[in-house]
């Protein structure tokens, strides 16, 4: 079992930390236009916000909502 410190490093290292969800969402929107399907999310380890790929179940919910899945 890994320590909390190790999980935090793994979660936050190498990622840009945004102070507000609005700034993170703005960055995600710019990347979305470029073809990267990213979203902003709150980090439970550092208390800031990051941009990352959507989880598979979130992508499926969006696709179902838009009528893309049968």
C-alpha positions in Angstrom: 0.0 0.0 0.0 1.4 3.3 -1.0 1.7 6.3 1.4 -0.4 9.4 1.1 2.7 11.4 0.3 3.5 9.0 -2.6 -0.1 9.3 -4.0 0.0 13.1 -3.7 3.2 13.2 -5.6 1.9 10.9 -8.3 -1.4 12.9 -8.6 0.1 16.4 -8.7 3.6 16.1 -10.0 4.1 17.4 -13.5 0.7 19.0 -13.6 -0.2 22.7 -13.8 -2.0 23.9 -10.6 -4.7 26.5 -11.2 -6.0 28.6 -8.3 -9.6 28.6 -9.6 -11.9 26.3 -11.4 -12.6 29.1 -14.0 -8.9 29.3 -15.0 -8.6 25.5 -15.2 -11.8 25.3 -17.3 -10.5 28.0 -19.6 -7.3 26.1 -20.2 -9.3 22.9 -20.8 -11.6 24.7 -23.3 -8.5 25.9 -25.3 -7.2 22.4 -25.4 -10.7 21.0 -26.3 -10.7 23.2 -29.4 -7.3 21.7 -30.4 -8.9 18.2 -30.2 -7.9 17.1 -26.8 -10.9 16.0 -24.7 -9.9 17.4 -21.3 -11.7 18.7 -18.3 -11.0 20.7 -15.2 -11.2 19.0 -11.8 -10.5 19.8 -8.2 -7.5 18.0 -6.6 -8.1 16.5 -3.2 -4.4 16.5 -2.5 -3.3 20.0 -3.1 -6.6 21.9 -3.0 -6.0 23.4 -6.4 -7.4 22.5 -9.8 -5.9 20.6 -12.6 -6.8 19.7 -16.2 -6.9 16.1 -17.3 -8.6 13.4 -19.4 -12.1 12.5 -18.7 -12.8 9.2 -17.0 -14.3 6.6 -19.3 -17.7 6.6 -17.4 -17.9 10.4 -17.7 -17.2 10.2 -21.4 -19.9 7.6 -21.8 -22.4 9.6 -19.9 -21.7 12.7 -22.1 -22.0 10.6 -25.2 -25.3 9.0 -24.0 -26.7 12.5 -23.1 -25.9 13.7 -26.6 -27.4 10.6 -28.2 -24.2 9.2 -29.6 -24.5 5.9 -27.8 -27.2 3.3 -28.3 
